[in-house]
Amino acid sequence: MGETVFTPCLGGIKHVKSEEGDMLTKPFLDVCKHILPILDKFGAAMTVVKSDIGGNISRLESKYSSNPSRFNYLYSFVQAEVETKTAKSSSSCTNGLLWLTRAMDFLVELFRNLSQYQDQSMSHACNDAYSKTLKKWHGWLASSSFSVAIKLAPDRKKFMEVISTGGDTYGDMEKFCTNFSPILEQIHKFLASVGFDNMKAS
């Protein structure tokens, strides 16, 4: 089997949890990073999503680099900020993790639509994924800029041609959704347990 654009993500997902089942910071961020080149293939439609994801990864990475042993586990950022009462700040790592996880929810839902409904148009797949994930957290402004961006989404057939470089692209896309979803769900559960899963954007 040839490699697909999802191969690096699938390889990375295996390392996200420690043997004890704890989420590790660097491997999680690496998986999120491996998705960025796939977003490039969407062209202008995903510019906002990509810069949002990239910005949140950088925020968490720089915090992690400041003390890798302290921030080896993903939830340690949040615990540190809860203690110092800075978790609610818009520039906090807690906020960064929340929005990174939400953006990943959107992408998982989008790739799930593309792999399961192969006759669905790209704009339909995007809009459906958006309404199931990010929409309820976005205010009017974020929502309207998203709707504008989606109009720039590439034709589905063209997009699939561009990302299909060999291997079973649809199969790997589906595997990515199946394997990454439970990780995102766990992060949401943790954020909910400390009262941070319901923050909205303006």
Secondary structure, DSSP 8 states (H G I E B T S, - for coil): ----TTHHHHHHHTTSB-TTS-BBHHHHHHHHHHHHHHHHTTGGGGHHHHHHHHHHHHHHHHHHHH-TTTTSBTTHHHHHHHHTT-TTSTTSHHHHHHHHHHHHHHHHHHHHHHHH-TTS-HHHHHHHHHHHTTGGG--HHHHHHHHHHHTT---HHHHHHHH--SS-HHHHHHHHHHHHHHHHHHHHHHHHHTT-TT----
